[in-house]
Amino acid sequence: MAFEKLKATLEGNGYTVSVFSTGAEAARYLADEVKGTSVGLGGSMTLKEMGVEELLRENNTVYWHWSSTDPKEAHRQAASADVYLLSANAIAEDTGEILNIDGTGNRVSSSLFGHKKVYFVAGRNKISPDYESALYRLRNVVSPKNAQRLGRKTPCAVKGDKCYNCDSPERICNALVVFYKKIGSMDREVILVDEELGY
Ligand code: SF4
């Protein structure tokens, strides 16, 4: 089974873990699990590629700033939703540490507190051997790609190669959250997908 060791490690850290072969299967699972409630989504190419928003909207009220005409209001609504979905920017395979980096803060704050349940979704490209390589990935792969996607005038977006630890007012990586273990305030499930999803 894919992710057998990582699944056991994450379960040892306190998480419920589900494994899927494709993003489509994972999206179907989430739509079957989450019904009749309010759902907030963090900005995530993984979730977008999975098409999970459309499926969740069939039976829930969904708040996502990426598809809202009022992104700031959608941020506030997502923050008070019962269920929150986000991707993991990286997971350290040896320890099960989950890392997320954020510019606005809505995604990492919702991952910490305030919902009944949080789902972290990660494709196989998000799995790094250890904490150091996971952090390297966040700084030098995830953030530059997101800066380019957002059209930011940061050195990483312009040059497209690495993080320059910039002082740009358009900097997108301002906070790092590392989950060593499951925080006890909410249910948390990790969805591992044996497919490349997002950055
Ligand atoms: S600190 Fe600046 S250069 Fe480095 S990844 Fe973030 S936005 Fe890009």
Residues whose N, C-alpha, C, O or C-beta is under 5 A from the ligand:
A	BS01	SF4	R139 S143 P144 A147 T154 P155 C156 K162 C163 Y164 N165 C166 R171 I172 C173
